[in-house]
Amino acid sequence: MSRPDPEALGARAYAMIAELAQISAEPSRLVRQFLTPEHRRAADLVASWMQRAGLAVSEDALGTLRGRYGTPRRRLLIGSHIDTVIDAGKYDGPLGVIAGILAAEPFARSKAKLPFGIDVLAFGDEEGSRFPATMTSSSACAGVFEHEALTAADAKGVTLTAALRAYGKMPQDIPAAAYRPQDAAAYVEVHIEQGPVLEAKGEPLGVVTGIVGQSRLRVTVTGEAGHAGTVPMALRHDAFAGAAEMALAVERIAREHPEDGMVGTVGRIEAMPGAVNIVPGRVVFTVDLRSLTDELRLAALERFKADVEAIAQARGLKAQVENFHEVATAHCTPQLQDALAASAAELGHNAIRLPSGAGHDAQIMSRLCPSAMLFVRCRGGISHNPAEFASVSDMGLAIAALIRFIEKFQPG
């Protein structure tokens, strides 16, 4: 096989990403949610790219597209997602799908005899921007889909079950989407970094060492609503003031573990009844806690819960903490890390090792088979934002490195 041309690959990837970004539910911003008409249009476009690349296309019960090359039972899985957050950038997810297609294409076109097959996967639900569940598509492929997710409803009250049926899928077929562990040789995902480390280091590519574990909590603080002008400060049971103190506890706890990269975020907060002249009687807020060490993260959660109880008691409030999302840390397979780094080195680049602070489908697929990720530098570290950008050169290098990786891959 001829040596891949990174610039040509990057230019093709850019054109495909731009074309896919035209498929949106809104004309002024990119919004493409799971199991919507926009998802269908995007999947059809990606399927046409897979077919042109010489891949056989199928679609499973969770809407995951599979572009398949080769007949060996053991498969190298390469993929990412095609759904977006609200007001998204166009690289997060699609780059990994398109990289897989462009990397598989030369092997399919040349009918290369490989000791493994290749499946390029285009997942439909990684962001969780429609339903209060995330990565259901890759969970089905990994055989770890939680059927409780079928009852999750979107903002309009449509359940995942109803949305699947409207999309033409049968929920009872979900188990058939799972790969058998003995058939999945490895999973590899190319993704923009979504952070500033590669840019700061002056390197286009990075090899991911692990993906942080995540805990998400919903905290409900109940006090007593009252007149903003007539209730003395010393006699208040202000739910928002208590919630604010609890939010600062999240920050304090996370800052105690910088060596582990622990981060804590209060991303959503609602005060009720929500009037300017009423002391809030009830507040609901979320906590997102992430760490590379599960033991530290779980210990931090217990400390936070204890702090919540102490703050509530001191202020005459009641508080309830509900854990609604839990994902364990996923450590990338060292042998795959080394192989990706070696492929980048052959192209003249030192792919630095770094953790991922964001969740990815690779985190779920690691429960099925050995998994790894290749990060691509993004401008300013900006993601989940229309300003998200990766250069043609950097994307091309990533795809060329993925081709070199496939050439040398030996299934265990």
HELIX and SHEET records of a PDB file:
HELIX    1   1 PRO A    6  LEU A   20  1                                  15    
HELIX    2   2 PRO A   37  ARG A   52  1                                  16    
HELIX    3   3 PRO A   94  ARG A  109  1                                  16    
HELIX    4   4 THR A  136  ALA A  142  1                                   7    
HELIX    5   5 HIS A  147  THR A  151  5                                   5    
HELIX    6   6 LEU A  160  ALA A  166  1                                   7    
HELIX    7   7 PRO A  171  ALA A  177  5                                   7    
HELIX    8   8 PRO A  181  ASP A  183  5                                   3    
HELIX    9   9 VAL A  197  LYS A  201  1                                   5    
HELIX   10  10 MET A  233  LEU A  235  5                                   3    
HELIX   11  11 ALA A  239  ARG A  255  1                                  17    
HELIX   12  12 PRO A  258  ASP A  260  5                                   3    
HELIX   13  13 ASP A  294  ARG A  315  1                                  22    
HELIX   14  14 PRO A  334  GLU A  346  1                                  13    
HELIX   15  15 ASP A  361  MET A  365  1                                   5    
HELIX   16  16 ARG A  379  GLY A  381  5                                   3    
HELIX   17  17 VAL A  392  LYS A  408  1                                  17    
SHEET    1   A 8 ALA A  56  GLU A  59  0                                        
SHEET    2   A 8 LEU A  65  TYR A  69 -1                                        
SHEET    3   A 8 GLY A 117  PHE A 123 -1                                        
SHEET    4   A 8 ARG A  75  HIS A  81  1                                        
SHEET    5   A 8 ALA A 184  ILE A 192  1                                        
SHEET    6   A 8 SER A 371  VAL A 376  1                                        
SHEET    7   A 8 LEU A 205  ILE A 211 -1                                        
SHEET    8   A 8 ALA A 330  HIS A 331 -1                                        
SHEET    1   B 8 ALA A  56  GLU A  59  0                                        
SHEET    2   B 8 LEU A  65  TYR A  69 -1                                        
SHEET    3   B 8 GLY A 117  PHE A 123 -1                                        
SHEET    4   B 8 ARG A  75  HIS A  81  1                                        
SHEET    5   B 8 ALA A 184  ILE A 192  1                                        
SHEET    6   B 8 SER A 371  VAL A 376  1                                        
SHEET    7   B 8 LEU A 205  ILE A 211 -1                                        
SHEET    8   B 8 ILE A 352  SER A 356  1                                        
SHEET    1   C 4 VAL A 263  THR A 265  0                                        
SHEET    2   C 4 ARG A 282  SER A 291 -1                                        
SHEET    3   C 4 GLY A 213  THR A 222 -1                                        
SHEET    4   C 4 LYS A 318  VAL A 327 -1                                        
SHEET    1   D 2 GLY A 226  HIS A 227  0                                        
SHEET    2   D 2 ILE A 278  VAL A 279 -1                                        
SHEET    1   E 3 VAL A 263  THR A 265  0                                        
SHEET    2   E 3 ARG A 282  SER A 291 -1                                        
SHEET    3   E 3 ILE A 269  MET A 272 -1                                        
END                                                                             
